[in-house]
Amino acid sequence: MQTLTKPQLVTFDEFIQWKPDKGFYELHDGEIVEMNPPVGKHERRTGFLTIDLAIESRRLNLPYFIPEQALVKPSTRESAYSRDVFFVDRPHQPS
């Protein structure tokens, strides 16, 4: 007979402290999920989109930047999601 245990749920803060520098991980409602790295067409599309947004932002002198590594935390759940492109208003960026 095999005994299954329910994984312990992790908070956003615990996840941020734990998250290794290498690998792709997200937090889905308290559970750590290892993600596949973006590759191929998906990576090319997000790369070109990032370039286009950066050029247009600079051309219009907008106060935005695109962080290379960032996680998005929904306000109502213990989750942290990687994003393909994240466009941040500098005055509202977290410190």
Sequence and secondary structure as in RCSB ss.txt:
>XXXX:A:sequence
MQTLTKPQLVTFDEFIQWKPDKGFYELHDGEIVEMNPPVGKHERRTGFLTIDLAIESRRLNLPYFIPEQALVKPS
TRESAYSRDVFFVDRPHQPS
>XXXX:A:secstr
           HHHHHHH  SSS EEEETTEEEE     HHHHHHHHHHHHHHHHHHHHTT SEE  SS EE  T
TSS BEE S   EEGGG   
